[in-house]
Structure formats: structure tokens, C-alpha cells
Amino acid sequence: MTSLEIAVFMCRSDNYGVLVHDPETGATLSIDAPDGDKVIAEADKRGWTITDLFTTHHHKDHVDGNLTLKERYDCRIVGPVEEAVVIPGLDLAVAEGDELEFSGRKVDVIWTPGHTAGHVCYSIPSEKLLFSADTLFAMGCGRLFERPASDMWPSLQKLMALPDDTEVYFGHEYTLANARFALTVDPENQVLKERAEAVAELREAGDFTIPTTIGLEKKTNPFLRVTDSGLRKAIGMEGATDAEVFAEVRVRKDNF
């Protein structure tokens, strides 16, 4: 089985468009559709035909191009069952534990409520790929619009359980701002300091910061490091529960 090819490109102001292509079968998957015309332009540039669209959640900047892609390609649109009524063009509603197929590969559906009530992430275990959209970012996580911190923390724990070398494709280019915040709550983390410097150089050069890996996020993402004694000491929450520390870090990021 040939390796999948992945194309990453910018949509809207800071959304990432992601296309996943199997050169053997010609199947092409779009992760969300922030801008239908941009997604089509990227596919056309590469000579790819989109066969599948996996929607992670209902926010406009992730579904705005659904019907445009449906009209152009008649592609299969998959999305979370809890948001089925607001996912344009939905063909298949999926939930926690469901398994999909893309070009002969198993795709696991991971329900990650927090940013929205029904947000799902998609994992292709055989390729060690995770498409996390607005649940997990490089050194960040999504704002809690529809579910509380007590729901988001277990969602992130599900993703942390994936192999450390899993590549993570996230939904927005927020990495530099996330790094700056992370240093305020995890100031003694040397790996974080080095990563923040590297990210600043990448962004200065106009380069992307995607993908990341689960292992790197465990070392540098404050939202995944709420059990760390140094981070807890830095924010004065040594005796708090993991969920309480997570909630405090999220509030601090909201106000950063």
C-alpha cells in the first residue's frame, strides 16, 4: 500500500485546509471545507479529485465550502451525529467509536466535546495521522464555546493516548500566540522555550507550523501538561485536580 500524500494550505484568514490523497487509488479526502473555492483550487493544482469530506464540527469557518465541494465532486460528506442538522450536505453521521474507511484504510472517529458539543477528530491509525481541527492545536486547544472544561479535559486525554509519533493536523495557525501564552504558565520548560524560538523563526519566514506530533505536544502544550509539578507550581495550583488545573489554564488563555 502506497503512502498517503498530504497537502496543507491556507484558507480564510488563518484556517488550514488539508487534503489527503492516495496516489494508488486516486481517492482524496478533504478535512473540513473552510473555503470551497480554495480547496478546489488546491485539488485542481495537484490533479486530485475529492472523493470524501470529513467534517469535524459545525462552525462556519469549517463547513462554509461543504456544498461547493458537493456540487463539484459529489463527494461523501461525513460529520458528527450531534451536529448533523447543521452540517451542510451531510451523508453520514458518525459518533464516538465509529470506524470509517478511506481508500482501504480504517479511520477511527474520536468524539471530543469542548469547543463544540459534537466535535469529532479523525484518526488513521495505520498512517499514525490525527486530524484534530479545533480540539487540539500546536501548544493550544480550542476555546470552550459549547461544553465546559470538565468535558474538554477528557477529550484531550483521548488524544494523548495515541502513539507519541502520531502526526497531528490542526485547524488554525495560532501557534506563535499559543507559544507566547504557554511560556507564561510553564516558564521553566526548556523544551517549550526552544520550541517557541523555533516557531518564531518559522513564522518570521512565513512558514507553516503544521503538523505537530502527540509526543511534542505532551512536552510543550500547557493544556496537556496539567499534571506537571512545575506548571502547577507556576500557577499556584499544586493541590488541585487535573481538571481544575486545566480549567484555570484555559481561563488564563482566554484572557491572555
N, C-alpha and C positions, 0 to 999 in steps of 0.2 A: 504494500500500500504506500503510495507516494505521500510525501509530507504536504500539509496544507500551507498555502500561501496566504499571508495576511497583509492587507493594505490599510494604513491609517492615514486619515486626512482631516482637515479642519472643516467644521460646519458652523454656521451662525457665528456668534462671537467667540465662544470658547468650547463648543461641543466637539468631541471626537467622533468622526464617522469611522466605522470599522467594517471591512469586507473580508470574508474568509472564503478562500477558493480552493477547490480540489482540482488540480490540473489533469488528473486522470479521468474524472467523470465529467468535468465542466461545471459541477454544481457550485453555486456561490451563495453565501449566506451574508445578509446584512444584519448587523447588531443594531437595532433601533433604526430610525429614519429621521434624523434631526432636520434634514432638508432634502426633499426628494430629488430636486434638480442636481444638487451637489453629489448625491450618491450615484445617480445615473451617470453623471459626467465622469466620475471616477471609474465606474464599471466599464463604460464605453472606452475610456482611455486604455484600459487593460484588455479589452475584448472579452469581458466577462458578462455572463447573463445571470441575473439574480433569480435564484430558484426559491429561496427561503428568506423570511424576515422574522427575526426573533425580537419581540418587543419586551422590554424589561419592566416598564411602568408607564402610566398614562400621561405624564406631563407633556405639554405641547412640544417642548424642545426635543422630545424623543419620539413623538408619533406624527409630527407635522407632515412628514413625507410618506406615510403609510399608503394612502390612496393613490398617490402619484406612482409609487412603485408597483402597486397592484394593477393599475391601469396599463403600465408599460410592460410588465413581465407576467402578470397573472401569478405572482409568487404566493407561496403558502405563508400566511401570517399567523404566528404563534404569539400568545401573550398570557399574562396571569389571570386566572379564573376570577380572582376577587375584584378585578378591574375590567372584566370582559365587556361590560356595557359601554365603556368609554374608550376602548381600543379600536380605532378605525380599521375596518376591513378584516376583523379577526376571523380566522378559520378554525383555529384550535385553541381552546383554553386549557392551561396547564396549572398544576399545583405542586406543592412540596412532594418530592419523591417520585414524580413522574419521570419517565425516560422517553426521550425523543431520539430520532435518527437523523443524522445529516451525512449524506454521502457514505453510508456504510459504517459510520461511527456513532457510538452511543453518546447521547447528550443528557446529562443529569440536570433536572430543574431543582434549584435551591430557593426556597421561599425565604426572603429576607425583609420582613416588615420593619419599618422605621421611617425611612424617607417618605414612602407612601405605604398604605395598608397592604397592598398586594405585590409590592416589588419582588421580582424574581431575578436571580442570576443564573447563568447557564455555564455549565462546566463540561468540557470534553476530556474525560479522564485519560484516554489513550494518547492524547497530544499534550496533556498537562496544561490545559488552557482554561482560564476563567474569564468570563465577561461579566463584570461587576457593576457596570453603569454607575448609578448614583448611590450605591450602598458603600462601596469601598473605593477610595481614591488613593493615589500616592500620598502617604503621610496624612491622610484625612479620611473622613466619612461624610455621608450626606446629612444635610440638615433634617431635623425631625419634624416634618410637616404634618404627618397623619398618625404617627404612633409614638409612644413615649420611649425614653431611654431604656426602660426596663424591657422593651421589645427589641430595640436595636442591638443591645449588647449580645443577646443570644444569637442574633442574626450574624454578627461579626464572628462569634465563636464558631459557627458552622464553617465559615470561610477559612478561619485559622486552622481548622482540622485538615485542610487539603495539604498535599505534599509541599514542602518548602520551595521546591523548584517549579511550582506551578506559575506560569506567566499570567499576569493579571492585566486585562484591558479594561480601563475605566472610562467614564463618560465625559469628563471635563478636564481641561488643562488648568488646574488650580494649584499645581504642585509648588510653585515658588511661594505663594501665600501660605500654603499649608506648612511648608518647611519653616517659615518665619514664626508661625504660631507654635509649632512643635518645640522649638527651642525655648519658648517661654515656660513650658511646663515640664520639659525634660532637658534642662540646661547642661547636665553633666554627661550626657550621652555622646561619646566621642564618635561613634558610627554616624549618629544623626548630624553632628557638626560637619563631618566630612561629606555626607550626602548633600547637606544644604549648600555647601560650597560648590559641589559638582552641578547641582541643579541650577544655581545662579549662573554658572558658566554656560550651561546648555540653553537657558532662556535668553541670555545675552546674545547668543549666536543664532537665536531663532529656531532652535531645535526642539523636538518633542521630548517629553519625559516619560512616554509610554512605550513599552509596557514596564511594569514593575514585577516583583515576584512576592509570593506569600512570605518567604523567608526574610526578604529585605523589609517588608512591612512589619513583621514581628519585631525587628530590631530597631525600627525608626519611626513607626507610626504611633503617636501617643494614644490613639483610640484602641490600639491592640496591646498596649503596654500598661494597662491599668493595674496589673498585678506587680509591676516592678517597684521595688522599695525606693529606688532613687526618685522616680517620678512621684510616688506617693508623698515622700518627704518634701519634695519641691513645692507641692501644692497643699501641704499640711493636712493630709488625709491618711496617715499611716494606719489607723484603726478602722477605716471604712470598708464596706463591702466592695467587691469588684464593680457591681452595677452602680453603686453610689459614686465611685471614682469616675467611672465612665460618664455618668450624668454631669458631674462637675466639669470635666474636661470639655464636654460638648457645650455647656453653657458658656464657658470661657471662650471657646472658639466663636460662638455666636456673637459675642461682644467684643471680639478682637478687632 
